């Protein structure tokens, strides 16, 4: 599952959720993360300034970790920009409650 939300940083960022529940071995989780990062890098120039979060919701087959991810990143970014058109340009106000 790929979720996206426009950000005010000006470039795309990636986050991942790959839990032990689906992939118990660290080597398997790391392989999935490497595949996701590489897919993200392949389409980085095409992506709008959004925060992308990839959440693993099913155990992938070996070799099939990133089958449609580049296309999914682009589609999620376009959908996020259409849903929240004003958020990408709006700068983040500093949080004054922490002072």
C-alpha positions in Angstrom: 0.0 0.0 0.0 1.4 3.4 -1.0 0.0 6.6 0.7 1.0 10.1 -0.3 0.4 13.6 1.1 1.8 16.9 -0.3 4.6 18.5 1.7 6.1 22.0 1.8 9.7 20.8 1.7 9.8 20.9 -2.1 11.0 17.4 -2.8 9.6 13.9 -2.4 10.4 11.9 0.7 9.9 8.2 1.5 8.9 6.3 4.6 8.3 2.6 5.0 6.5 0.3 7.4 7.7 -3.3 7.1 6.8 -5.2 10.2 8.1 -8.4 11.8 4.6 -9.8 11.7 4.8 -10.4 7.9 8.5 -10.9 7.5 10.1 -12.4 10.6 13.7 -12.5 9.3 15.6 -9.2 9.2 17.2 -10.2 5.9 13.8 -10.4 4.2 12.6 -7.0 5.6 15.8 -5.4 4.5 15.5 -6.9 1.0 12.0 -5.4 0.7 13.2 -2.0 1.9 16.1 -2.0 -0.6 13.6 -2.8 -3.4 11.2 -0.1 -2.4 14.1 2.5 -2.1 15.4 1.6 -5.6 11.9 1.8 -7.1 11.5 5.2 -5.5 14.8 6.4 -6.9 13.9 5.3 -10.4 10.9 7.6 -10.5 12.2 10.4 -8.2 12.4 13.0 -11.0 8.7 12.3 -12.0 7.3 12.6 -8.5 5.6 15.7 -7.1 6.7 17.1 -3.7 4.9 14.6 -1.4 5.6 12.4 1.6 5.2 8.8 0.5 4.6 6.0 3.0 4.8 2.4 1.8 3.2 -0.1 4.1 3.6 -3.8 3.6 0.2 -5.4 4.0 0.9 -8.9 2.6 3.9 -11.1 2.4 5.5 -10.6 -1.0 6.8 -13.4 -3.1 10.6 -13.5 -3.5 11.5 -11.5 -6.6 8.1 -9.8 -6.7 8.7 -7.1 -4.1 8.6 -4.1 -6.3 6.7 -5.3 -9.3 4.4 -2.2 -9.8 5.9 0.2 -7.3 7.3 2.9 -9.7 3.9 3.2 -11.4 2.1 3.2 -8.0 4.4 6.0 -6.7 3.5 8.2 -9.6 -0.2 7.5 -9.4 -0.3 8.1 -5.6 1.5 11.4 -6.0 -0.9 12.6 -8.7 -3.9 11.6 -6.6 -2.5 13.4 -3.5 -1.8 16.6 -5.5 -5.4 16.5 -6.8 -6.9 15.8 -3.4 -4.8 18.4 -1.5 -3.8 21.0 -4.1 -3.1 23.9 -1.6 -0.9 21.9 0.8 2.1 21.6 -1.4 2.7 25.4 -1.6 1.6 26.2 1.9 4.7 26.6 4.2 4.6 24.9 7.5 4.0 27.3 10.4 6.4 26.7 13.3 4.8 25.2 16.4 4.8 27.8 19.1 3.4 25.5 21.8 6.8 23.9 22.4 8.4 27.1 23.7 
